[in-house]
Amino acid sequence: MESVNIHEAKTRLSQLVARAAEGEGFIIAKAGKPMARVMAIDSPALGQQKRLGFLVGQFSVPSDFDRMGQDEVADMFGG
């Protein structure tokens, strides 16, 4: 998430709000210290955002995953 100082936020407010409305939030900082987070009204709450790992336990990766198809790949590259 981009951090913008207060002066720059005042100068570019309409641009920043348009970007936030498209889902790209930003942080307003004062002297480098984050003061406020700006995001679209319809964006999910921070605790409700989907995170990596939401499919834990629903499938497994084969132990030979990194070697699958290695002969075919080698043949394609003349090995």
N, C-alpha and C positions, 0 to 999 in steps of 0.2 A: 504494500500500500504506500503510495507516494506521500511524502511529508512536505508541506508547504508552509512558509512562514506567514505571519499575519499580514504583513504589507503586501506580499505577492498575492495572497488570497483575496485581499480587497481589490487589487488591480485586475485579477483574472477571475473574479467570482462567477460571472455568467458561464465562462468556459468550464470551470471546475464543477459547477452545479450540473451542467449538461453531461459531463463525463460521469458524475455520480449517478445521474438518472439512468445511464446506460449500464450501471452495475460496477463501475470503477470508482470505489470510494477513495477518500484521501484524509489525511490528518493535518490539522492546523496546529502549528507549533509557534511558541513565543520564546525567543532566545534559545532555540534548539530543544526546548522542552515540550513534548506533546500536550496539547490543551484540549482538543476536541476531535472527534472522528465524525466525518460527514459521509453518509451513504444514502442510497435510494430508500424511500419509505417502504417499498414493497420487498426489500431484500430480507432474507431470513435473519432472525436474531442470531447473535454470535454463538450461542449454545446450541442452536438448531441447524447450523451449517453442516453439510455432509463432509465427512472426513475420510481420509484414507483408512482402510481397515474395516469398512462397514460390511464387507463380505467374509469376515474371518470365520473359518470353520465351514464355509459353504462349498468349498472345492479344495483340491490339493494339487500341488505342482509335482510332476513326476521327478524322481531323483536324477534321471538322466536328461533332464530338460535342456541343459547346456550342450548336450552332445546330440540331440535329436536332429536327424537329417545331415549329419556332418559328412557322410559319404557323398550325398547328392551335391552339397555345397562344394566339396573338394573337386568333384567332377566338373562343375560349372566353371571353376577357376583353373582347370587344367592340372589338378593335383592327382 
